[in-house]
Amino acid sequence: MSKNILNAPFRADIVGSFLRPEDIKLARVKFAKGDITSEELKQVEDKCIAELIEKQIKAGLQVITDGEFRRSYWHLDFMWGINGAKHIELDNGYFFHHEETTHGSVALTGKINGKNHPFIEHFKYVKQFETESIVARQTIPAPAQFYAELFRGDNGKTTTAIYPDNEELIWDIAQTYRTIIRDLYDAGCRNIQFDDCTWGMVCDKNFWKSMAGSSYNAEQLQETYLRLNNLALEERHEGLVISTHVCRGNYHSSWASEGAYDAVENFLFARENVDAFYLEYDDERSGGFEPLAHVAPGKKVVLGLITTKSPILEDKQTIIARIHEAARYIPLDRLYLSPQCGFASCEIGNKLTEEEQWAKIKLVKEIAKEVWE
């Protein structure tokens, strides 16, 4: 594999998800109604993913994904693929600002493991489009995100019934992820991205006060999340790049949490054993760049300065100025650029068109060329 691939992230990068084409939306509705088979759905997905990858390559990207076209959610479909977990519907979804999400969640049915996860086959389809200068990336929710979902609402009752010992649960989650990471590696994957809303939630004191009440302990929660993610990353194979995207909620152009990264700088930035951090910095909700000074030596930061929540194109010189502002706290050669999140973290997608989506990617490419080439 080429040096460029091993050096991911790239100066012009992406977070992973793209707006779903109408063919996929229609096929998923038909499948849910029983009008088409799973194989017929897969044929539509395969075709649309191949077309998406062609567009990514044409746009000059060095990384390709399946756009998360086979998923309803950025995180839950992965969790449903874990042995010992099942799809459930809650009475309510997540309460974002101005919108409530759909109600999907996950519950345990028994002890968990990561054997034969369906995402391995999903990755193999994307892998075939790799070249010497283009790498296939697999995005998955972070172990901490899975843990958090298991205690969302009344889910904790089922979780603690199956795992009365929290240490056993933490260990099994880590082992489950190690199995999946190993299987992805064996399938040829060399670039994995953990998507993680937990750190964005920790940054938002009001969010956690409403979720956890007076029992909320930020340091204890961060220690648990950090330990989980790092345990899953033990036994890593040579040449495998693993990054994490810190999300603040991305549903139909609405958001869930706010707050500066100061709250997590001594845990996430200093101690999580990933190669790069993809950070949302598209508006004032994320605070300043000062916490970047705490990013561990040698680790990279992808600045999410281009929003996917709005079709309005950012001013190029303003973004360039912000990159150089960030470089006051971490060297420019360790900085990269991407949209702040995916364009469709869930299948509903954000409020912009496909044409506007690709205009955002084009802007990222243009800015990266001007800053780093």
Buried (B, 14 or more C-beta within 10 A) or exposed (E): EEEEBBEBBBBBBBBBBBBBBEBBBEBBEBBEEEEBEEEEBBEBBBBBBBBBBEBBBEBBBBBBBBBBBBBBBBBBBBBBBBBBBBEBEBEEBBEBEEBEBBEBBBBBEEEBBBEEBEBBEBBBBBBEBBEEEBBBBBBBBBBBBBBBBBBBEEBEEBBBEBBEEEEEBBBBBBBBBBBBBBBBBEBBBBBBBBBBBBBBBBBBBEBBEEBBEEEBEBEEBBEBBBBBBBBBBEEBEEEBBBBBBBBBBBBBBBBBBBBBBEBBBEBBBBBBBBBBBBBBBBBEBBBBBBBBEBBEEEBBBBBBBBBBBBBEEBEEEEBBEBBEEBBEBBEEEBBBBBBBBBBBBBBBBBEBEBEBBBEBBBBBBBBBEEBBE
